[in-house]
Amino acid sequence: MNRLYGWRGNPIYQSGALTVALLLLLILTGVYLLLFYRVGSPYQSVGRITDQVWLGRWIRGLHRYASDAAVVAAALHALRVYAQGRRWGPRTLAWISGLVLFGLILVCGWTGYVMVWDTFGQLLAVEGARFLDLLPLFSEPIGRAFTGERPLGGAFFFLNLFLHIALPIGLGIGLWLHVSRVARPVLLPPRRLMWTVFAVLTGAAVLLPVTLAPEATPFARPERAPLDLFYAFWLPLTEGRPVWSIWLVGSALVLAVLLVPVWSRPAVARQPLKSVVDERLCTGCRQCALDCPYEAIEMLPRADGRADVVAHVTPDLCVSCGICAGSCAPMGVGPPGRTGRDQLERVRAFVAERRPGANDIVVVACTRGAGGFADSDAVDGHPVYPLQCAGNLHTSVIEYLVRAGAGGVLVAACPLRDCWNREGSRWLEERVYHEREAELKERVDRRRVRIAHGGLGERARLLEEIRQFHAEIRQLAVGPGEERIDLLLLCDPVEDP
């Protein structure tokens, strides 16, 4: 999709926010449909809505297509989170609450189809009653309600209507829980993408109107019925099979997915180290707490007698993204081995080994994207400096590479909307170009620094950007060379009390 129209409009990067936007669209269209729905004559009232050519028909179709799109968007969001490893540790709550939200969306859709009471709604109701009858919850089997021995009263449809309306309230509560451990959650996609998706769904509702299946009858089980596989994907697999086996297999699958944070987490020895704070260096500027995407850092009063606050990391919330290391000007916070001072030691060794010259570009590549450049020693003849996350990069590393004689530094970062640590690429741009704390100093020639964004599948485009940047660097005059300085000495030393 990046190759088709670029990462800025890629709906996969916005799958979670798109789900929320689609749920809001479902609420809006559902309010209109509710005005004409009657629990005493469900099928006939839906038929009257469908007969409204100018409004009811396409609004019902939009409601239907948006519900399908919400399932697809939620499933893509879960798959993306799983693939990026954001499913264990401090992110466990988000994973489990997200699965509960997905289940609520499915149940909400099932009640909506039963409310129509066509042949498909009848299949869902009968099969659902068969599942529930195995549980010792009711005084008499629910399945008897659909045998035709007594009229199916309006109370049944009122119950489905109540659930169909009440479940979105539960979705709102679950959504709050889902994002409760992240800072600055993005709940809606970019407007252009959102309105484009809405327009596509509206066009589908107008050009491919949703038809009404035959009315349900309790005296005959329909041999054929139109299925919405987004909500009834399980129906062809469960019909005619023993209920106990369905409960056994289904419960095992649900439990396996819920326990993903347990069985998929890496061994303790391979888990990244949490950030720590060197209180001697902390100036109490609060920038690391502001930049942390997971609110894992708070400012607390000092215990060493100094009249100021100091950063404190809550290990249970820290995901070891290292963004705090990039945001700390005195280099006093970050995961062990990845603080700003650790990065300077590493870049010194890199320069001593690779010796980049005035005609070289050092490609600082994120190991999780950026065209996969981090797996190579060189790209198009230019040395590669791998980094776990672009947001972890301290700007002093960029300055050191330029001062060491490199012609330019190109940071190949993940797309802004696809950073594995949410805001890493965003804060990097702010530090390099917009003077955010721990900014790239003015003494560094910005013409020799560039940030390029791209995913794993955009190697060719990023390679072209490197070549273009190299051509620009070759046009710059080669100066007499800058004075070699120890960038650590630029940090004001903090004396022990």
C-alpha positions in Angstrom: 0.0 0.0 0.0 2.9 2.3 0.6 4.1 1.7 -2.9 0.6 2.6 -4.3 -0.1 5.9 -2.5 2.5 6.4 0.2 2.6 5.9 4.0 0.6 9.1 4.8 -2.6 7.5 3.5 -2.0 3.9 4.4 -5.1 2.7 6.1 -3.2 -0.2 7.8 -1.2 2.3 9.9 -4.6 3.8 11.0 -6.5 0.5 11.4 -7.2 1.1 15.1 -8.3 4.7 14.6 -10.4 3.6 11.6 -12.2 1.1 13.7 -13.3 3.9 16.1 -14.3 6.2 13.2 -16.4 3.3 11.7 -18.1 2.7 15.1 -19.1 6.4 15.2 -20.5 6.1 11.7 -22.5 3.0 12.8 -23.9 5.0 15.7 -25.0 7.9 13.4 -26.6 5.6 10.8 -28.1 3.4 13.6 -29.9 6.3 15.1 -31.7 6.9 11.8 -32.6 3.3 11.4 -33.9 3.1 15.0 -36.5 5.8 14.2 -38.3 3.4 11.9 -37.7 0.0 13.6 -40.6 -1.7 15.3 -40.1 -4.6 17.7 -43.7 -5.7 17.1 -43.1 -6.1 13.4 -39.3 -6.3 12.9 -39.1 -7.7 9.4 -41.9 -5.5 8.0 -40.3 -2.3 9.5 -36.9 -3.2 8.0 -38.7 -3.7 4.7 -40.2 -0.2 4.9 -36.7 1.2 5.5 -35.4 -0.7 2.5 -38.2 0.7 0.4 -37.1 4.3 1.2 -35.0 4.8 -2.0 -33.7 8.3 -1.2 -32.6 7.7 2.4 -33.5 4.4 4.2 -32.0 2.0 1.5 -28.6 3.5 1.3 -28.3 4.4 5.0 -29.1 0.7 5.8 -26.5 -0.4 3.3 -24.0 2.1 4.7 -24.7 0.7 8.2 -24.1 -2.8 6.9 -20.9 -2.1 5.0 -19.5 0.0 7.8 -20.0 -2.9 10.3 -18.2 -5.2 7.9 -15.4 -2.7 7.5 -15.1 -2.3 11.3 -14.5 -6.0 11.7 -11.8 -5.9 9.0 -10.1 -2.8 10.5 -10.1 -4.3 14.0 -8.7 -7.6 12.8 -5.9 -5.8 10.8 -5.1 -3.8 13.9 -4.8 -6.9 16.0 -2.6 -8.6 13.4 -0.4 -5.5 13.1 0.1 -5.3 16.9 0.9 -9.0 17.0 3.4 -8.8 14.2 5.2 -5.8 15.8 5.5 -7.6 19.1 3.4 -5.1 21.0 1.5 -7.8 22.9 3.2 -8.6 26.2 4.6 -6.9 29.3 3.1 -3.4 29.8 1.1 -3.8 26.7 -0.8 -6.9 28.0 -3.8 -4.8 29.1 -4.1 -3.3 25.7 -4.0 -6.7 24.0 -6.7 -8.3 26.2 -9.0 -5.3 26.2 -8.6 -5.1 22.4 -9.8 -8.7 22.1 -12.7 -8.0 24.4 -13.6 -5.0 22.2 -13.4 -7.2 19.1 -15.8 -9.7 20.7 -18.2 -7.0 21.6 -18.2 -5.8 18.0 -19.1 -9.3 16.8 -21.9 -9.7 19.4 -23.3 -6.3 18.5 -23.4 -7.3 14.9 -25.1 -10.6 15.6 -27.9 -8.8 17.6 -28.3 -6.4 14.7 -28.8 -9.3 12.2 -31.3 -11.1 14.5 -33.3 -7.8 14.7 -34.0 -8.0 11.0 -35.5 -11.5 11.4 -34.8 -12.8 8.0 -33.5 -16.2 7.2 -29.9 -15.2 8.1 -31.1 -13.8 11.4 -33.0 -17.0 12.1 -29.9 -19.1 11.5 -27.9 -16.9 14.0 -30.6 -17.1 16.6 -31.1 -20.9 16.3 -27.4 -21.6 16.4 -26.8 -19.2 19.3 -29.7 -20.8 21.3 -28.1 -24.2 20.7 -24.8 -23.0 22.2 -26.5 -21.4 25.2 -28.7 -24.4 26.0 -25.6 -26.4 26.9 -25.0 -24.0 29.8 -27.0 -24.5 33.1 -28.3 -20.9 33.0 -31.9 -21.1 32.0 -34.9 -22.9 33.4 -35.9 -24.2 30.0 -34.1 -24.5 26.7 -33.9 -21.3 24.7 -34.2 -23.2 21.5 -37.9 -23.8 22.2 -38.6 -20.2 21.4 -37.9 -20.9 17.7 -39.9 -24.1 17.2 -43.2 -22.4 16.5 -45.1 -23.9 19.4 -45.7 -20.4 20.7 -45.5 -17.0 19.0 -42.1 -15.3 19.2 -43.1 -12.1 21.2 -41.8 -8.6 20.9 -39.8 -9.1 24.2 -37.3 -11.2 22.2 -36.7 -8.4 19.7 -36.7 -5.8 22.4 -33.9 -7.7 24.2 -31.9 -7.8 21.0 -32.5 -4.1 20.4 -31.5 -3.3 24.0 -28.2 -5.2 23.6 -27.6 -3.7 20.2 -27.9 -0.2 21.8 -26.2 -1.0 25.1 -23.1 -2.7 23.7 -21.7 0.5 22.1 -21.7 2.0 25.6 -19.6 -1.0 26.7 -17.4 -0.4 23.7 -16.8 3.2 24.9 -15.7 2.0 28.3 -13.5 -0.7 26.8 -11.9 1.8 24.5 -11.0 4.0 27.4 -9.4 1.0 29.1 -7.7 0.0 25.8 -5.8 3.3 25.6 -5.4 4.1 29.3 -1.7 3.3 29.4 -0.6 5.3 26.4 0.0 9.1 26.2 -1.7 11.1 23.6 -3.8 8.3 22.1 -5.0 9.0 18.5 -8.6 8.0 18.3 -9.5 9.2 14.8 -7.5 8.8 11.5 -6.5 11.8 9.4 -9.5 13.5 8.0 -8.6 12.9 4.3 -8.4 9.1 4.9 -11.5 9.0 7.1 -13.7 10.8 4.6 -12.3 8.8 1.8 -13.3 5.6 3.5 -16.7 7.0 4.3 -17.2 8.0 0.7 -16.2 4.6 -0.6 -18.6 2.9 1.8 -21.4 5.3 0.8 -20.7 4.7 -2.9 -20.9 0.9 -2.3 -24.2 1.4 -0.4 -25.7 3.3 -3.3 -24.4 1.2 -6.2 -24.7 -2.2 -4.4 -27.8 -1.8 -2.2 -28.4 -4.3 0.5 -31.3 -6.5 -0.3 -33.7 -8.1 2.2 -33.6 -11.9 2.5 -36.9 -13.9 2.9 -38.7 -13.6 6.2 -37.8 -16.1 8.9 -40.4 -18.8 9.7 -40.2 -21.0 12.8 -41.8 -24.0 10.9 -38.9 -24.5 8.5 -35.2 -24.2 8.8 -33.9 -22.4 5.7 -31.8 -24.6 3.4 -30.1 -21.5 1.9 -29.6 -18.1 3.4 -27.3 -15.2 2.6 -24.4 -15.1 5.0 -22.3 -12.2 6.1 -19.0 -14.1 6.6 -17.5 -11.1 8.5 -19.9 -11.9 11.4 -20.9 -15.5 10.7 -17.6 -17.0 9.6 -18.1 -19.7 12.2 -21.5 -20.7 11.0 -20.6 -23.2 8.2 -18.1 -24.8 10.7 -20.5 -25.3 13.6 -23.8 -26.4 11.9 -24.6 -30.0 12.6 -21.6 -30.6 15.0 -22.0 -31.5 18.7 -22.3 -28.5 20.9 -19.8 -29.8 23.4 -17.1 -30.1 20.8 -17.8 -26.5 19.6 -17.5 -25.2 23.1 -14.3 -27.2 23.6 -12.6 -26.0 20.5 -13.9 -22.5 20.7 -12.8 -22.1 24.3 -9.4 -23.4 23.6 -8.9 -20.9 20.7 -10.2 -18.0 22.7 -8.0 -18.9 25.6 -4.9 -19.3 23.4 -5.5 -15.8 21.9 -6.1 -14.2 25.3 -2.8 -15.8 26.6 -0.7 -14.5 23.7 1.1 -12.1 26.1 2.1 -15.2 28.1 3.2 -17.7 25.5 4.7 -15.3 23.0 6.8 -13.1 25.3 10.6 -13.6 24.9 12.7 -15.4 27.5 13.8 -13.2 30.5 17.3 -13.1 29.2 16.2 -11.7 25.8 13.8 -9.1 27.2 15.1 -5.5 26.7 16.3 -3.7 29.8 14.0 -1.0 31.3 15.1 2.6 31.4 17.0 3.9 34.4 17.8 7.5 35.6 21.2 8.8 36.6 20.0 11.3 39.2 23.3 13.1 39.3 22.7 14.1 35.7 19.0 14.8 35.8 18.2 18.5 35.7 14.5 18.1 36.3 13.6 19.5 32.8 10.6 17.1 32.5 11.3 16.5 28.8 11.6 12.7 29.1 8.3 12.5 31.0 6.7 14.6 28.3 8.1 12.5 25.4 7.4 9.0 26.9 4.6 7.4 24.8 3.5 5.2 27.7 3.6 7.6 30.6 6.2 5.4 32.3 8.2 8.4 33.6 7.1 10.9 36.3 8.8 13.7 38.1 9.3 13.2 41.9 10.9 15.3 44.6 14.6 14.6 45.0 15.7 12.5 48.0 19.3 13.8 47.9 18.6 17.2 49.3 18.6 19.2 46.1 15.7 21.6 45.7 14.3 20.2 42.5 12.5 17.2 40.9 14.0 14.2 39.4 12.8 11.7 36.7 11.6 8.4 38.0 10.8 5.4 35.7 8.0 3.0 36.6 9.3 -0.4 35.3 5.9 -2.0 35.0 5.0 0.7 32.4 8.3 1.0 30.6 8.5 -0.9 27.2 12.2 -0.1 26.7 11.7 2.0 23.6 14.5 4.3 24.5 12.8 7.4 23.4 13.6 9.0 26.8 17.3 8.6 25.9 16.9 10.7 22.8 15.0 13.4 24.7 17.5 13.9 27.5 20.0 16.7 26.8 22.4 15.7 29.6 22.1 12.1 28.6 21.1 10.9 32.1 18.2 8.6 31.3 17.5 5.6 29.0 17.9 1.8 28.9 21.3 0.5 30.0 23.6 0.5 27.0 21.4 2.8 25.0 21.6 6.2 26.8 23.0 9.2 25.0 26.4 8.6 26.5 26.3 5.0 25.5 25.4 6.0 22.0 28.4 8.4 21.8 30.8 5.7 22.9 29.3 3.4 20.2 29.5 6.0 17.4 33.1 6.7 18.3 33.9 3.1 17.8 31.9 3.1 14.5 33.8 6.1 13.2 37.2 4.6 14.2 36.3 1.4 12.3 34.5 2.8 9.2 36.2 6.2 8.9 33.5 8.0 6.8 34.8 10.6 4.5 33.5 13.9 3.0 32.0 11.9 0.1 30.2 9.4 2.3 26.7 9.5 3.8 26.3 7.6 7.0 22.9 5.9 6.9 21.4 5.7 10.4 18.9 2.9 9.9 16.1 1.7 12.1 16.3 -2.0 12.5 12.5 -2.5 12.3 11.8 -0.7 9.0 13.7 1.7 6.8 13.9 -0.6 3.8 15.7 -3.2 5.8 19.0 -1.2 5.5 20.0 -2.0 9.1 20.8 -5.6 8.1 23.6 -4.4 5.7 27.0 -3.0 6.4 26.7 -0.5 3.5 24.0 0.8 1.2 25.1 1.9 -2.3 28.6 2.2 -0.9 27.6 4.3 2.1 28.2 2.9 5.7 25.2 1.9 7.7 24.8 2.7 11.4 22.0 0.5 12.8 19.7 1.7 15.5 16.8 -0.1 17.3 14.5 2.9 17.0 15.0 6.3 15.4 13.3 7.9 18.5 16.2 6.5 20.6 18.7 8.4 18.6 20.4 11.3 20.5 21.1 14.3 18.2 24.7 14.4 19.5 25.3 11.2 17.5 24.3 13.1 14.3 26.5 16.0 15.3 29.5 13.7 16.1 29.2 12.0 12.7 29.2 15.4 10.9 32.1 16.6 13.0 34.0 13.4 12.4 34.2 14.2 8.7 31.1 12.4 7.2 29.7 14.3 4.2 26.2 13.8 5.5 23.9 11.9 7.8 20.6 10.4 6.6 18.4 8.9 9.2 16.2 6.2 7.7 13.3 6.0 10.1 9.9 4.2 10.1 6.9 6.2 8.7 5.6 8.7 11.3 2.4 6.7 11.6 4.1 3.3 11.9 6.8 3.7 14.5 6.8 0.6 16.6 7.1 2.8 19.7 4.4 5.1 18.5 6.1 8.5 18.6 9.8 7.9 18.0 9.9 9.2 14.4 7.8 12.2 15.4 10.0 13.3 18.3 13.2 12.8 16.1 11.9 15.3 13.6 11.0 17.7 16.3 14.5 17.6 17.8 16.3 17.9 14.4 14.1 20.6 12.8 12.0 22.3 15.4 14.3 22.8 18.4 12.5 20.4 20.8 14.5 19.7 23.9 17.7 17.7 23.2 17.7 19.5 19.9 20.3 19.3 17.2 22.5 22.3 17.8 22.5 25.2 15.4 26.2 24.8 14.8 25.4 21.6 12.7 24.9 22.4 9.0 21.3 21.2 8.4 22.2 20.7 4.7 24.2 17.7 5.8 21.4 16.1 7.7 18.2 14.5 6.4 15.4 12.3 7.7 13.8 9.8 5.3 10.8 7.7 6.2 9.9 4.3 4.8 8.8 0.8 5.6 10.4 -2.5 4.9 8.9 -2.6 1.4 10.2 0.8 0.3 13.8 0.0 -0.2 13.9 1.3 -3.7 12.4 4.6 -2.8 14.7 5.1 0.1 17.7 4.2 -2.0 16.7 6.8 -4.5 16.5 9.4 -1.7 20.0 8.4 -0.5 21.3 8.9 -4.0 19.6 12.3 -4.4 21.0 13.4 -1.0 24.4 12.2 -2.0 24.3 14.3 -5.1 23.3 17.4 -3.0 26.2 16.7 -0.6 28.7 16.6 -3.4 27.7 20.1 -4.4 28.5 21.5 -1.0 31.9 23.2 -0.6 34.3 21.2 1.5 35.3 23.4 4.5 38.6 23.5 6.3 37.3 21.1 8.9 35.7 21.7 12.2 37.4 21.6 15.6 37.2 18.2 17.2 35.5 18.4 20.5 34.2 16.0 23.1 30.4 16.4 22.9 30.1 15.1 26.5 31.9 18.2 27.7 29.1 20.3 26.2 26.8 19.0 28.9 27.0 21.1 32.0 28.5 18.9 34.7 26.4 18.4 37.8 28.4 18.2 41.0 27.5 15.8 43.7 25.9 17.5 46.7 
